[in-house]
Every structure is written in C-alpha cells, then in structure tokens.
C-alpha cells in the first residue's frame, strides 16, 4: 500500500519522495516536472509533511531526507511496484540519463537487489519505450512526462493519481501563455519555422557525425586501460620470481592504477558530454548564468511568463537545480548562482556547470551595482568549451519606489546613457576588460536592460504603464539578439554545440594523456641518464667499503694481539687442555667473532647508505622533473597525482635485494692445539723455572701472534672477497632494476602516446567537420555533413581551441559574410586560406 493507515497529515509518502529524488537525479528540473509534482502534491492523501520534505529535497536543504533515508522506509512488499513506477518516470522522455541510471542502481543496492535484476527491469522498460518513441515525435511532445507514466498492469494509488494529473498537467497550459511570448520574441511565422527545420536537420547530421568521434574516443580510452594492464602483466610475468621484477611491479602498480582511474574519469566526462548533446538534440538551448541575485530567474520568468512566485523580495530559490522550460523547439535554462558565499555555493556552481555542454548560447547576467573581476572568472570555463556568449547588463534601480518609478518613466533613456556621472559606459568598459582577460576576446554582445521594469510590466498593479515599462526595460533588445541567434545564426550555433565545442570534451583527455606521456618520458630519460652515475657510485661505495673493512679488521685483530702477552704470562704453565680452554675464554672475552659480525653489518649498512643517497639524489631530480612537467599544465588539484612512490627510486629495492643483510662471517679458529705442542717441547728442554717461564711465555706469544696474523690475513681475504661479490651482485640487481623500471616507464609512455595519436585524429575529424560547417554557413550554402563532402572542400585545419582557427580549403571559397561578422558569431579568431 502507498499510504499508512494513520491520518495523511501525520504520514510521509516516501514513494512520492523517491519520485522527487529521481527528478533531481540529473540536476535539472523541468518546468513540467515542477507542475507535475505540485499538482500531484495537492491531492488530499499527500500530507503537508510530505510537501515540506519535497521542498527540502528540491532546495537541497541540509536536513532533507536523502535517497538512502527514503529508500529504507519503503515497505518491502511495495518496492517492486515503486521501482517500476520510477523506471517509467525515468524513461518518460524516452531516454535514461546516466545520473538516473546511477540512482536506480543505488536504489537497487540499498534494497539488496542483484544488478542482474535491475538490468532486466531497465531492459524491459527500454524496449517498451523504444517501440513507443520510434513511431512519432509528435507523440513524444504531446504525452510529455505525466501522460507517459506507468504503462504496466499494476496500478497503485500513486499510479492512478499520476494518470489523473496527466490530463491536468498537459502542454496545453503553456499554450495559453504563448501569445505574448510570440509577440515579444517574434518566434512565429514561416521564417521561424524554416529556421527551426534547418536547425533540426543540421543538429541531426552533426550529432551523428560527432557520435562517431565519441565512440572512437570511448574506444581509445578503453584500449588505453587494457594496454596499461598489459604493461603490468608484462612486468610481473617477465621474471615472476625475480626480486627486481616484483619491486618494479610494486612501484608501477600505484601509478598504473592512478592512470586507469583517471582514464575512467575522462571516459565518464566524455560520456556525460555526449549525453548532454543528446538532450540538446531537439532544442535550441539558451542558458542563463551569472552570480546569485544578478537577475537570471527574473529574466527566465520574463521570457517564459512562469515562476514569478519565486522571484525577488529575498525569497529562497525554489530549487538548487537547473530549471528548464521548453517551448516550440526552444529550451531555456535558469541556473543556480555562481560564486555564492553561502555554504552550498560551490555545489550550486557545479550544478550550473553541468548544462554548459548542451547550451547553444550562454547569456551571462551581470549588474551595474557590482562589477567585480572575480565574477568573470567563470568565463574561462565557457571559453574552454567554446561557448558563444551574450552578456546581459542588468541595470539595477529601485522601481518599487513610486517616485523613482515615475522619474524613470519620464526619461527611461537616462539610466542607459553611456556618458555622464551615472552613465553605464564605465561599466561596459570594465565588462569588456574583465571578459577579455578571461574569455580572451571581445567577440560578444553586451546588452543593457532593466529586468525589474520588464517584470513590473507583467504585474497587474502596473497594467496602465505596461507598454511603457516593457519598452523602457529594453528587454526587446535582448530578445532580438536571441531571435538573431536562432533565425540568422541558428545553424552554425547548432554546429558549434555538436562539433565545435565537442572538440573541448575530447581535448581534455588529449591534454591529460599528453601530459602523462611527457612525464613518463622525462622520468625514463632521467633514469637513463642517471643509470651510469648510479653504477659509478656503486663502484665508489664498494671501494670505500673494502677500505673500511681492511682498516677495521686490522683494529679488531690488533686487540687480540695486544692481549697475547698477558695471556701468555698468566697461562705459561697450563697444560694443553687448560691452555686451550683459557685461550677460548680470552677470545670470547674479546668478542672477536661478534665484532667481525658487527663489522660485516656495518660495511653492508655503509654500502646501503651510500647507495640510498645516490638513489635518493636521482629521486630528487625526478621530483624536479615532475614539478616542471606538471606545473606547465593548468590542472585542478583533483587532477594531480602524488608520484612519491614512483619517484622514491630504489624504494624497497635495497631491502628486497638483501642489501641490509650481512654476508657470511667465516669462523675464527686459531689453532690453539699448536700451543700445547710448543709447550711440551719447552717443558722437555727447560730445567730452570724462570727460564722455563720466559721461554714458554715467548714461545706462546710468538706462536699466537703468528697464528693471529695468519688468521687475520685469511679472514680479511675472505671478507673482502665476499664483500666484493656482495657488491657486484647487488650492483647487477640494481642495474637490472633500473632497466626493468625504465622499460616499464617506456612501455607506459608508448601506450599513452598511442592513445594520444588516436585522440588527436578524432579531434582533427571534428575540426574538419566544424570547418566545413563554417564554410557552408559563411557562404550561404548547405551540403549534408559527410566525410566525402568534408574532404572535397577541406585541405587542412589548424585550431587553437577556443582561440584561433585557420581553415585551409582545396578550392576558392566565396564568402557571403564579412570576416568581422564571422568572428563575432563564431567568437574565435577565424582565418581562411587556400
């Protein structure tokens, strides 16, 4: 059941709130969707609490019920029907946006449904919609959102309610308001109809042409991901047991994972851009943008004659999403404010950015009371996407004051005068200066208007001055610009959207892949140049280690030698067993073997430290290379990658190669037994105790010294031999490590280069098509956009995206428009060559 048994005023209709979340999923609120929600919410069973929660979702109030909150409150036995209902809504326009699909998948996950189950339901609805939508476009425009809901057999209370309101919320309600719109914007008559027909034809052709570019880009990026995975497998499988291969694989793993994740992000952006173009296919789209309270919503309401209830007087916006109004192949989008100081300001800006790709013209609204350079920073993004721009200068003047209103009506032109203390000339110059800095040219119109005067002309209390106010507002100047954009330049505007600006969607991954390729090339070249230095440092470290060993061994054995005289004096009369035991105790007291083991470790550690420093020096140089490489690109912070793991050259290689481990210490075994033999000889020859003592001491001392020296030479020789072998072995491993790391970096670079070349070809493909459209438009002619027709005319295109474009043709072009007009419309510096 949809509602609980308690009173409606005490209950929240969570199924209804799921629909609200779905409508908000693509961050766009259609005017018809708002009407649909408002109409549905007026039914008796919808409580005030439900309406309040709906408004919280629309305004993204910090306390709104999230999708997860709402989903968990839907009864289990209602979930299947609810999912079917919202699937129908999602496909009401015949198209499932990625954001809507993401929400549906998230909902299924919250309900612990399998991905296969939700995919099956999506496919079923998709097939049914395909059968409906392919029949006629008129059916789509007439049925719209509400009338196309819930064509399945189950009919809940909500299902029946929606079908009921379908007849209420129909496009005919717009028809009652279009007469004034037609009068104002003059979008009627054969000239308009012809322009719309031509725009539709161009849009369809350009979309199909661009779709091949999108598919090629998607294929290229997916291939890049697979290629990078193959690089990883190659490193891992080259010598799966080799320590160096494992270390190189470990070092490259994070880097390749990062590249994969970034490529996936770039791929998602390309898909989003493609979907945006698809939404724009049937409509000439005008987007109103600008800072908060600049007058965007007022402008939207003036043109659409809709939404006055949310304008002005400090009222909170009805939504934080893009508001969309569609009528007669025109789509007008009102966006949230840019650069708001409030907590949600950043989110608002991101939502506003989301519609740039699908807009044919951006109307950027500024006011004369606050023209700051910061509010023009946003124009950089518009230029990056090559979007045509109209700047609307909204003259702020308090006409709500009756005295000021009368003063204004007496001489409305005074506030629009460019010269004088109160003139707008200074404002216009500042706009040009700031916009030129961020948009890089001034190929755009600046249209001064007074939106409040136009708004007052629609209010009943100002009906007697309606015409004066409307004329004095100069809103007609802006509407004429829109008319000109559509009727005179509509075809090329459509080509700018589907071809010209689409290049920007693909240039982004091209720039990113190029940057990464250059970085890996520089990393590899730096390692190659440093590889010989590393080997030289290894040889020096080996020599230093040998000298250190010899010096320290001499000192250690000198301690043993120094202990011999006292040992001989104390043990000259001992028998062989006692003498051996005493000598062993003396060696243990001197910790001879322990000291040699410590020396061994010290030599290895010293070698390690010298090599670590040499490797760290290479790493520091790579850090400099990295900084120089990445600082040459304008990247967002989220686009940067911490290459610390990659740049820590050597990384775990020292530990992995065993450089910190001691080589084998030979046992110290001085032939104590010989002492006993010498002692027996002495005892047989000597009779005087003192003489016996002196000779025994001398004999023991000489015998021990000879044996200690011999043992010292033997141990030194063995230690140096083992140490040298240790150094040579590790030098070879380090060299192998560098070779494998360089090979891995080169392989990554080659794969990225292959992706770059493929994307460059795709960019050229789009630029050639765009160049052909510019030639056709500037020559007042038309040809279907095919590669055959493009190659017939275009010889070469050079384009610095958003800045300058040189079109080299194979034949002479007879332009019907001046170069100045072409630049003003295209809003790039255009040159034609043969």
PyMOL commands that set and color helices and strands:
alter all, ss='L'
color gray80, all
select helices_A, chain A and resi 8-10+14-24+31-41+48-58+67-72+76-90+98-110+115-133+137-143+146-148+157-166+172-175+178-185+190-238+243-279+296-304+308-310+345-353+356-358+373-376+379-384+402-410+412-416+425-439+451-456+460-473+475-488+490-500+502-571+576-590+592-631+637-639+644-647+653-657+673-685+689-778+787-793+819-826
alter helices_A, ss='H'
color red, helices_A
select strands_A, chain A and resi 28-30+284-290+322-327+330-334+361-367+388-394+445-449+794-800+804-809+829-833
alter strands_A, ss='S'
color yellow, strands_A
deselect
rebuild
show_as cartoon
